[in-house]
Amino acid sequence: MRGLKDQVVVVTGGASGIGRAISTRLGEEGAVVGIFDINQAGAAETKAEIEAAGGRAHAFATDITDYDAVARDVAALEAAAGPVTGLVNNAGWDRPEPFLQNDQELWRKVIDLNLYGPINMTHVVCKGMAERGGGRVVSISSDAGRVGSSGEAVYSACKGGVIAFNKTLSRELTRAGITFNTVCPGPTDTPLLGSIPEKLRDALERAIPMRRLAQPADYPGMVAFFLSDDAAFITGQTVSVSGGLTMHG
């Protein structure tokens, strides 16, 4: 992808799964990757993997639900590597169960991580981007935020909020040189999906036209594209990467 070499890009949730796949791809593209994840050991493993392949990375044990912690770690990354020019809001979490069985503790945890987390990251990072006149933000939402997902009511609400958030910021900040785009994964073979019943997993595979669940490696190409100069005239867009499970347009 054009224009990624030497860019400083933050990836939240980069310790594992989709976030690790995105981080390593960006390292391959020549970006300096800032891995922000509360899982310090996992973030260090991703950093080591990038460096072993000849890339550059920094790892931070960041709680993205804590605004002050985000501001501190962004400042530390910029002191070490230079201004942040790209942000990937990837971190997310859910515990699937019917809405009427939820409690407020679950709501708070889901909303804090899946909605406040990206808001915190974007607010901190985009202040600098706006002052410098440019940057790229890519948020990992979910097809749950576009079409809903049984057992994930609050999670779906957050992911729909992320889509609307990015569209609004595209209107507010594109003239400041910042683009905002969203990638919506479909069902993905990660530990989170391992918590669902086998029957549901099989049903999902049958419903996907490509007849398989996504793998973490299916997403980094789209993310790298949105961060690159090849996407310089694209903002406010939402793209599903779901093997055809959902189709929009």
Rosetta silent file (secondary structure, phi, psi, omega in degrees, C-alpha in Angstrom):
SEQUENCE: MRGLKDQVVVVTGGASGIGRAISTRLGEEGAVVGIFDINQAGAAETKAEIEAAGGRAHAFATDITDYDAVARDVAALEAAAGPVTGLVNNAGWDRPEPFLQNDQELWRKVIDLNLYGPINMTHVVCKGMAERGGGRVVSISSDAGRVGSSGEAVYSACKGGVIAFNKTLSRELTRAGITFNTVCPGPTDTPLLGSIPEKLRDALERAIPMRRLAQPADYPGMVAFFLSDDAAFITGQTVSVSGGLTMHG
SCORE:     score description
SCORE:     0.000 S_00000001
   1 L     0.000  137.191 -178.504    0.000    0.000    0.000 S_00000001
   2 L   -73.073  138.421  169.841    1.315    3.450   -0.879 S_00000001
   3 L    87.103    4.728 -179.598    2.230    5.844    1.883 S_00000001
   4 L   -89.032  -23.248 -178.078    2.346    3.527    4.897 S_00000001
   5 L   -59.465  129.584  177.557    6.119    3.364    5.248 S_00000001
   6 L    72.469    1.765  174.578    7.340    5.262    8.343 S_00000001
   7 L   -73.326  145.170  178.619    3.805    6.234    9.396 S_00000001
   8 E   -99.164  114.647 -173.307    3.134    5.914   13.138 S_00000001
   9 E  -123.472  127.482  174.864   -0.053    3.915   13.604 S_00000001
  10 E   -90.886  132.874  173.772   -1.763    2.978   16.878 S_00000001
  11 E  -121.706  116.720  176.266   -3.654   -0.323   16.962 S_00000001
  12 E   -84.299  149.715 -178.326   -5.858   -0.967   19.993 S_00000001
  13 L    66.513   31.133 -175.820   -6.408   -4.562   21.031 S_00000001
  14 L   -83.075    5.948 -176.578   -3.233   -5.537   19.195 S_00000001
  15 L   -77.257  -18.941 -175.198   -2.257   -8.286   21.621 S_00000001
  16 L  -162.887  173.500  170.825   -4.179  -11.037   19.846 S_00000001
  17 H    56.240 -136.702 -178.024   -6.680  -12.017   17.175 S_00000001
  18 H   -60.260  -40.322 -179.392   -7.666   -9.460   14.567 S_00000001
  19 H   -62.210  -39.628  177.269   -5.603   -6.750   16.278 S_00000001
  20 H   -67.378  -41.145  179.779   -2.422   -8.814   16.118 S_00000001
  21 H   -62.038  -41.771  177.768   -3.040   -9.642   12.453 S_00000001
  22 H   -64.433  -45.083 -177.748   -3.529   -5.941   11.664 S_00000001
  23 H   -60.642  -46.138 -178.123   -0.443   -4.950   13.651 S_00000001
  24 H   -67.350  -36.862  177.148    1.845   -7.441   11.951 S_00000001
  25 H   -63.171  -43.561  179.697    0.573   -6.469    8.491 S_00000001
  26 H   -64.406  -35.922  174.615    1.220   -2.806    9.194 S_00000001
  27 H   -61.327  -40.922  177.508    4.701   -3.720   10.374 S_00000001
  28 H   -63.498  -32.184 -179.294    5.275   -5.500    7.068 S_00000001
  29 L   -78.418   -4.063  177.572    4.123   -2.357    5.244 S_00000001
  30 L    96.220    3.137  177.600    6.857   -0.355    7.004 S_00000001
  31 L   -74.810  155.762  169.552    4.694    1.482    9.526 S_00000001
  32 E   -91.674  118.103 -170.584    5.808    2.038   13.102 S_00000001
  33 E  -101.343  125.993  172.102    3.123    0.243   15.103 S_00000001
  34 E  -100.560  111.753 -175.994    1.974    1.333   18.555 S_00000001
  35 E   -94.439  113.813 -179.838    0.244   -1.639   20.173 S_00000001
  36 E  -109.532  113.951 -178.705   -2.226   -0.523   22.856 S_00000001
  37 L  -157.359  137.659  178.982   -3.695   -3.401   24.847 S_00000001
  38 L   -66.603  -19.407  175.730   -4.449   -4.024   28.500 S_00000001
  39 L   -83.310   91.062 -173.121   -2.893   -7.470   27.951 S_00000001
  40 H   -63.585  -41.336 -178.594    0.721   -6.433   28.431 S_00000001
  41 H   -64.996  -42.684  179.168    2.195   -9.869   27.751 S_00000001
  42 H   -65.783  -39.671  178.020    0.224  -10.271   24.532 S_00000001
  43 H   -62.312  -40.539  178.270    1.176   -6.785   23.350 S_00000001
  44 H   -64.721  -36.374  177.330    4.841   -7.611   23.967 S_00000001
  45 H   -65.060  -42.509  177.677    4.469  -10.813   21.936 S_00000001
  46 H   -62.871  -43.446  177.483    3.000   -8.883   18.993 S_00000001
  47 H   -57.050  -47.047 -178.758    5.830   -6.351   19.247 S_00000001
  48 H   -63.321  -37.957  179.224    8.398   -9.137   19.209 S_00000001
  49 H   -64.475  -42.128  178.348    6.736  -10.756   16.187 S_00000001
  50 H   -64.121  -45.046 -178.130    6.859   -7.481   14.246 S_00000001
  51 H   -68.089  -34.446  178.128   10.481   -6.869   15.165 S_00000001
  52 H   -63.998  -27.147  178.768   11.487  -10.427   14.281 S_00000001
  53 L   -90.465    6.037  177.459   10.173   -9.754   10.767 S_00000001
  54 L    94.543    8.067 -179.155   12.263   -6.581   10.518 S_00000001
  55 L   -94.442 -176.139 -178.747    9.578   -4.095   11.524 S_00000001
  56 E  -125.306  136.559 -176.712    9.302   -1.475   14.236 S_00000001
  57 E  -155.808  156.441  174.157    6.832   -1.488   17.117 S_00000001
  58 E  -132.832  140.790 -177.585    6.140   -0.184   20.609 S_00000001
  59 E  -117.898  137.155  179.941    3.895   -1.914   23.148 S_00000001
  60 E  -133.994  135.283  175.410    1.803   -0.261   25.859 S_00000001
  61 L   -84.904   81.013 -170.169   -0.395   -1.813   28.557 S_00000001
  62 L  -105.223  129.649  170.774   -3.194    0.654   27.893 S_00000001
  63 L   -93.286  102.412 -173.952   -6.690    0.656   29.350 S_00000001
  64 L   -71.074  -10.188  175.529   -8.553    2.453   26.567 S_00000001
  65 L   -79.470   -7.632 -178.648  -11.554    3.020   28.849 S_00000001
  66 L  -106.971  105.896 -175.314   -9.345    5.408   30.890 S_00000001
  67 H   -57.914  -43.389 -178.255   -8.980    8.742   29.065 S_00000001
  68 H   -64.792  -37.477  177.894   -5.960    9.851   31.107 S_00000001
  69 H   -65.753  -39.390  177.184   -4.187    6.555   30.444 S_00000001
  70 H   -61.694  -48.422 -178.954   -4.824    6.939   26.719 S_00000001
  71 H   -60.386  -40.964 -179.495   -3.429   10.482   26.724 S_00000001
  72 H   -63.593  -46.063 -174.767   -0.343    9.369   28.665 S_00000001
  73 H   -75.472  -31.959  173.386    0.459    6.458   26.362 S_00000001
  74 H   -63.651  -42.405  178.188   -0.157    8.399   23.149 S_00000001
  75 H   -62.403  -40.116  179.766    2.269   11.042   24.440 S_00000001
  76 H   -66.069  -41.099  178.036    4.815    8.336   25.280 S_00000001
  77 H   -63.979  -44.393 -178.575    4.522    6.788   21.824 S_00000001
  78 H   -66.573  -32.782  176.253    4.900   10.149   20.112 S_00000001
  79 H   -65.914  -32.824 -177.621    7.960   10.952   22.224 S_00000001
  80 H   -87.271  -33.860 -169.281    9.535    7.689   21.105 S_00000001
  81 H  -124.714  -13.626 -176.647    8.403    7.449   17.478 S_00000001
  82 L   108.328  176.654 -175.410    6.997   10.778   16.307 S_00000001
  83 L   -59.473  140.047  176.021    3.471   12.086   15.686 S_00000001
  84 L   -73.694  126.093 -179.583    0.684    9.532   15.343 S_00000001
  85 L  -111.865  -11.164  179.408   -0.627    9.599   11.778 S_00000001
  86 E  -143.464  146.143  178.140   -2.946    6.584   11.896 S_00000001
  87 E  -135.556  131.070  173.610   -5.337    5.026   14.401 S_00000001
  88 E  -117.299  107.724  177.094   -7.025    1.642   14.268 S_00000001
  89 E   -83.442   91.018 -174.673   -9.807    1.337   16.849 S_00000001
  90 L  -107.107  -31.999 -171.412   -9.874   -2.446   17.023 S_00000001
  91 L   -57.894  137.920  178.042  -10.282   -3.443   20.682 S_00000001
  92 L  -164.392  163.899 -179.186  -13.637   -4.933   21.588 S_00000001
  93 L  -161.455  150.068  173.150  -15.344   -7.469   23.817 S_00000001
  94 L  -156.501  161.547  170.187  -18.712   -9.061   24.454 S_00000001
  95 L  -127.373   98.961 -174.871  -20.360  -11.915   26.351 S_00000001
  96 L   -61.846  128.888  172.720  -23.243  -13.178   24.229 S_00000001
  97 L  -168.720  157.183 -179.500  -26.479  -13.765   26.098 S_00000001
  98 L   -58.016  143.643 -174.963  -30.152  -12.713   25.716 S_00000001
  99 H   -55.601  -42.855 -176.820  -30.764   -9.072   26.550 S_00000001
 100 H   -69.794   -9.279  174.170  -33.277   -9.774   29.334 S_00000001
 101 H   -96.558   -5.989  178.044  -30.630  -11.858   31.098 S_00000001
 102 L   -66.509  157.368  167.403  -28.104   -8.979   31.023 S_00000001
 103 L  -124.621  170.115 -174.791  -27.247   -6.962   34.086 S_00000001
 104 H   -67.184  -27.198  177.550  -25.967   -3.399   34.330 S_00000001
 105 H   -62.637  -42.426  177.027  -22.452   -4.536   35.137 S_00000001
 106 H   -64.884  -44.933  178.943  -22.256   -6.240   31.745 S_00000001
 107 H   -54.479  -47.466 -177.283  -23.741   -3.181   30.007 S_00000001
 108 H   -61.302  -44.429 -178.265  -21.111   -0.921   31.569 S_00000001
 109 H   -64.011  -44.102 -178.820  -18.233   -3.194   30.597 S_00000001
 110 H   -65.535  -45.154 -178.322  -19.465   -3.592   27.019 S_00000001
 111 H   -68.641  -42.498 -179.915  -20.161    0.131   26.547 S_00000001
 112 H   -57.914  -46.081 -175.362  -16.915    1.247   28.197 S_00000001
 113 H   -79.798  -44.623 -171.444  -14.747   -0.910   25.948 S_00000001
 114 H   -86.529  -19.267  179.862  -16.674   -0.911   22.665 S_00000001
 115 H  -119.035  -56.447  179.270  -17.901    2.696   22.618 S_00000001
 116 H   -63.530  -34.676  179.257  -16.072    4.854   25.142 S_00000001
 117 H   -56.608  -56.467  177.245  -12.770    3.203   24.207 S_00000001
 118 H   -61.542  -35.093  177.796  -12.853    4.325   20.563 S_00000001
 119 H   -64.071  -45.804  178.184  -14.207    7.730   21.604 S_00000001
 120 H   -58.475  -50.897 -177.615  -11.314    8.205   24.066 S_00000001
 121 H   -60.175  -46.117 -175.768   -8.704    7.102   21.530 S_00000001
 122 H   -66.762  -40.360 -179.662  -10.108    9.208   18.721 S_00000001
 123 H   -62.385  -45.366 -178.854  -10.437   12.345   20.843 S_00000001
 124 H   -67.419  -50.668 -174.364   -6.830   12.158   22.035 S_00000001
 125 H   -68.581  -40.022 -173.805   -5.245   11.191   18.723 S_00000001
 126 H   -73.101  -20.056  173.468   -7.298   13.491   16.488 S_00000001
 127 H   -58.594  -48.165  178.834   -6.367   16.602   18.435 S_00000001
 128 H   -67.923  -41.157  179.114   -2.815   16.184   17.200 S_00000001
 129 H   -59.563  -44.467 -179.371   -3.883   15.114   13.730 S_00000001
 130 H   -63.550  -40.192  178.660   -6.068   18.209   13.330 S_00000001
 131 H   -63.539  -36.060 -177.820   -3.258   20.506   14.474 S_00000001
 132 H   -88.306  -13.188  175.752   -0.879   18.906   11.955 S_00000001
 133 L    85.608   29.435  176.485   -3.459   18.826    9.167 S_00000001
 134 L   175.945  157.069  176.978   -3.786   15.131    8.442 S_00000001
 135 E   163.386  169.973  179.917   -4.337   11.570    9.555 S_00000001
 136 E  -131.692  133.462  175.140   -6.278    8.368    9.052 S_00000001
 137 E  -124.628  127.397  175.038   -8.706    6.676   11.446 S_00000001
 138 E  -124.204  125.343  178.504  -10.065    3.187   10.830 S_00000001
 139 E  -110.878  136.775  174.915  -12.504    1.658   13.298 S_00000001
 140 E   -91.614  107.076  177.127  -13.338   -2.015   13.511 S_00000001
 141 L   -94.878 -128.867  179.534  -17.077   -2.174   14.088 S_00000001
 142 L  -170.615  150.388  171.779  -19.146   -5.296   13.365 S_00000001
 143 L   -63.282  -18.092  173.173  -21.923   -6.439   11.101 S_00000001
 144 H   -60.481  -28.667  178.487  -23.836   -6.649   14.398 S_00000001
 145 H   -81.230   -9.085  179.309  -23.886   -2.852   14.233 S_00000001
 146 H  -103.836  -39.706 -173.973  -25.438   -2.912   10.758 S_00000001
 147 H  -124.915   -0.902 -177.737  -27.999   -5.706   10.925 S_00000001
 148 L    84.692  164.328  179.983  -28.169   -6.680   14.625 S_00000001
 149 L  -156.455  117.194 -179.189  -27.113   -9.924   16.278 S_00000001
 150 L   -57.026  134.327 -179.346  -29.205  -12.063   18.618 S_00000001
 151 L    85.101    3.143 -177.951  -27.643  -12.263   22.057 S_00000001
 152 L  -136.895   47.771 -173.105  -25.582   -9.110   21.479 S_00000001
 153 H   -62.544  -51.063 -176.379  -28.022   -6.240   21.948 S_00000001
 154 H   -72.184  -39.628  175.311  -25.790   -3.795   23.821 S_00000001
 155 H   -58.206  -46.128  179.171  -22.714   -4.787   21.818 S_00000001
 156 H   -61.300  -39.797  177.740  -24.674   -4.182   18.599 S_00000001
 157 H   -61.077  -42.388  178.866  -25.759   -0.777   19.903 S_00000001
 158 H   -64.336  -44.485 -176.788  -22.130    0.150   20.560 S_00000001
 159 H   -69.110  -35.711  172.075  -20.958   -1.038   17.162 S_00000001
 160 H   -63.904  -36.477  176.818  -23.757    0.859   15.436 S_00000001
 161 H   -63.352  -38.702  178.526  -22.650    3.878   17.451 S_00000001
 162 H   -62.467  -41.441  178.201  -19.084    3.506   16.176 S_00000001
 163 H   -60.684  -48.796 -179.632  -20.354    3.575   12.580 S_00000001
 164 H   -65.448  -37.604  178.065  -22.378    6.756   13.209 S_00000001
 165 H   -58.771  -47.860 -179.169  -19.488    8.295   15.167 S_00000001
 166 H   -67.011  -37.498  178.345  -17.089    7.866   12.248 S_00000001
 167 H   -64.152  -41.010  179.842  -19.593    9.228    9.734 S_00000001
 168 H   -65.929  -43.488  179.258  -20.130   12.315   11.867 S_00000001
 169 H   -66.738  -28.298  174.362  -16.413   12.914   12.329 S_00000001
 170 H   -60.480  -37.207  178.323  -15.982   12.579    8.575 S_00000001
 171 H   -74.049  -35.970 -176.423  -18.249   15.600    8.252 S_00000001
 172 H   -78.998  -38.157 -164.963  -16.537   17.522   11.053 S_00000001
 173 H  -120.673    0.217  179.096  -12.872   16.797   10.461 S_00000001
 174 H   -63.512  -33.846  177.579  -12.244   15.794    6.868 S_00000001
 175 H   -68.283  -15.725  172.931  -11.413   19.423    6.048 S_00000001
 176 H   -85.735    3.826  176.593   -8.720   19.118    8.707 S_00000001
 177 L    90.259   11.872 -177.937   -7.181   16.402    6.551 S_00000001
 178 E  -107.641  133.645  174.880   -8.389   13.408    8.579 S_00000001
 179 E  -107.273  150.515 -178.291  -10.312   10.518    7.044 S_00000001
 180 E  -133.415  119.958  177.206  -12.583    8.150    8.972 S_00000001
 181 E  -137.352  159.760 -172.213  -13.660    4.751    7.697 S_00000001
 182 E  -129.466  136.083  174.959  -15.127    1.647    9.290 S_00000001
 183 E  -111.465  128.470 -178.937  -14.585   -2.061    8.709 S_00000001
 184 E  -110.865  102.820  174.928  -17.344   -4.441    9.813 S_00000001
 185 E   -68.909  150.078  166.108  -16.224   -8.036   10.374 S_00000001
 186 L   -90.829 -165.614  179.027  -18.670  -10.882   10.122 S_00000001
 187 L   -56.203  127.179 -172.438  -18.450  -13.994   12.331 S_00000001
 188 E  -125.987  141.138 -178.448  -14.761  -14.624   12.969 S_00000001
 189 L   -76.982   79.788  177.433  -12.912  -17.638   14.308 S_00000001
 190 L  -126.023  169.919  178.931  -11.572  -16.047   17.497 S_00000001
 191 L   -55.805  -31.902  178.904  -11.773  -17.098   21.181 S_00000001
 192 L   -59.929  -41.858 -179.519  -14.908  -14.928   21.575 S_00000001
 193 H   -69.130  -22.764  179.724  -16.757  -17.081   19.047 S_00000001
 194 H   -65.166  -13.438 -178.989  -15.646  -20.167   20.930 S_00000001
 195 H   -84.966   -6.390 -177.892  -18.153  -19.313   23.647 S_00000001
 196 L   -91.563  156.006  179.985  -21.184  -19.915   21.412 S_00000001
 197 L   -61.199  148.989 -178.686  -22.881  -23.328   21.032 S_00000001
 198 H   -59.614  -36.046  179.045  -21.552  -25.611   18.292 S_00000001
 199 H   -60.916  -41.360  179.606  -24.984  -25.672   16.608 S_00000001
 200 H   -67.831  -40.076  177.948  -24.939  -21.889   16.224 S_00000001
 201 H   -59.495  -45.499  179.279  -21.392  -21.968   14.884 S_00000001
 202 H   -62.941  -39.617  179.558  -22.408  -24.540   12.264 S_00000001
 203 H   -64.534  -38.432  178.076  -25.448  -22.450   11.326 S_00000001
 204 H   -63.073  -44.088 -179.878  -23.271  -19.383   10.830 S_00000001
 205 H   -61.537  -38.999  179.834  -20.944  -21.283    8.529 S_00000001
 206 H   -69.931  -29.838 -177.881  -23.884  -22.489    6.439 S_00000001
 207 H   -77.485  -20.851 -178.497  -25.305  -18.947    6.218 S_00000001
 208 L   -82.803  122.582 -178.706  -22.072  -17.459    4.862 S_00000001
 209 L   -53.092  -33.185  178.563  -21.929  -17.758    1.054 S_00000001
 210 L   -80.200   -3.285  172.758  -18.205  -18.587    1.249 S_00000001
 211 L    60.164   36.242  172.483  -19.107  -21.389    3.673 S_00000001
 212 L  -157.171  157.437  171.340  -16.505  -20.586    6.293 S_00000001
 213 L   -75.565  153.802  175.007  -15.931  -18.317    9.250 S_00000001
 214 E   -69.332  154.278  171.097  -13.561  -15.416    8.788 S_00000001
 215 L  -110.054  154.300  178.695   -9.999  -15.649   10.049 S_00000001
 216 H   -52.050  -32.279 -178.321   -8.121  -12.705   11.610 S_00000001
 217 H   -70.176   -8.901  179.981   -5.949  -12.551    8.491 S_00000001
 218 H   -76.486  -11.259 -172.003   -8.999  -11.647    6.371 S_00000001
 219 L  -105.022  -30.227 -172.882   -9.089   -8.049    7.681 S_00000001
 220 H   -59.167  -31.010 -179.830   -5.633   -6.415    7.608 S_00000001
 221 H   -62.082  -45.269  179.137   -5.689   -5.769    3.862 S_00000001
 222 H   -65.786  -40.243  179.079   -8.802   -3.590    4.059 S_00000001
 223 H   -64.091  -46.429  179.194   -7.467   -1.769    7.114 S_00000001
 224 H   -60.167  -39.173  178.033   -4.100   -1.122    5.452 S_00000001
 225 H   -59.944  -49.745 -178.385   -5.914    0.172    2.366 S_00000001
 226 H   -63.380  -28.371  178.484   -7.965    2.689    4.365 S_00000001
 227 H   -81.152  -14.824 -170.535   -4.785    3.873    6.125 S_00000001
 228 L   -89.725  171.233  175.623   -2.872    4.240    2.883 S_00000001
 229 H   -68.435  -19.929  178.076   -2.574    6.981    0.287 S_00000001
 230 H   -64.598  -19.375 -179.791   -4.612    4.764   -2.053 S_00000001
 231 H  -108.826   24.457 -173.604   -7.670    5.705    0.049 S_00000001
 232 L   -61.516  -24.796 -177.207   -6.929    9.426    0.225 S_00000001
 233 L  -107.989   22.747 -179.399  -10.299   10.359   -1.326 S_00000001
 234 L  -120.438  123.853  175.392  -12.388    7.935    0.737 S_00000001
 235 L  -152.346  154.349  178.203  -14.012    8.917    4.014 S_00000001
 236 L    74.296   16.712 -174.843  -17.184    8.157    5.946 S_00000001
 237 L  -100.909  151.890  178.446  -17.479    4.679    4.432 S_00000001
 238 E  -127.321  122.730 -176.171  -18.459    1.386    6.074 S_00000001
 239 E  -122.241  127.697  174.597  -17.356   -1.886    4.502 S_00000001
 240 E   -86.699  133.841  172.947  -18.426   -5.367    5.560 S_00000001
 241 E  -118.926   90.192 -166.522  -15.811   -8.113    5.362 S_00000001
 242 L  -141.159   16.002 -179.136  -18.072  -11.083    5.953 S_00000001
 243 L    64.786   19.019  179.666  -17.752  -13.606    3.161 S_00000001
 244 L    91.292    4.156 -179.766  -21.017  -12.311    1.735 S_00000001
 245 L   -60.624  -41.404  174.322  -23.099  -12.871    4.882 S_00000001
 246 L  -120.940  142.936 -178.855  -24.238   -9.257    4.674 S_00000001
 247 L  -134.681  125.446 -177.545  -24.374   -7.252    1.466 S_00000001
 248 L  -127.416  155.400  175.563  -24.878   -3.496    1.301 S_00000001
 249 L   139.627    0.000    0.000  -24.860   -0.991   -1.469 S_00000001
